[in-house]
Amino acid sequence: VSLWDVDELVCVRCFSRLDWPVRTLSFSHDGKMLASASEDHFIDIAEVETDRVSFCHPDWCAVVQAILLPQPPK
């Protein structure tokens, strides 16, 4: 997964933990977290600014859809 600055047309960050082609990705409501998944059998949730893994959820099969909640519960 590559994150691009569309005004400058430059790649600002690469999230390279997935070996298979990305099947789904989702940003958190505030744009600070990115969930991505593929046929690697896990969902990777990372901080957008640092690429630090926040959570890695293993799964027994290929993941075809991952959605972050639109807003955390209050």
C-alpha positions, 0 to 999 in steps of 0.5 A: 500500500502506498500513500500519495500526496496528490498535490505534489505527486509523491509517495509519502509512505509505504506500508509493505507488510503484505506479500499478496496484492491488497484486496481491501483497505479502510481509513479510520474516521479521523484518517489516523489509522489504515486497515489493509488486508489481502490473501496473507491471512491477516488484517494489518492496522497501522498508524498512517503517520508512522507506519507503526503496527497498531494491531495485526489480526490473524485469520484462517483465510484470505481477507476480502473486506475490512472496514474500520468503524466510522467513529469510536463509541462514546 
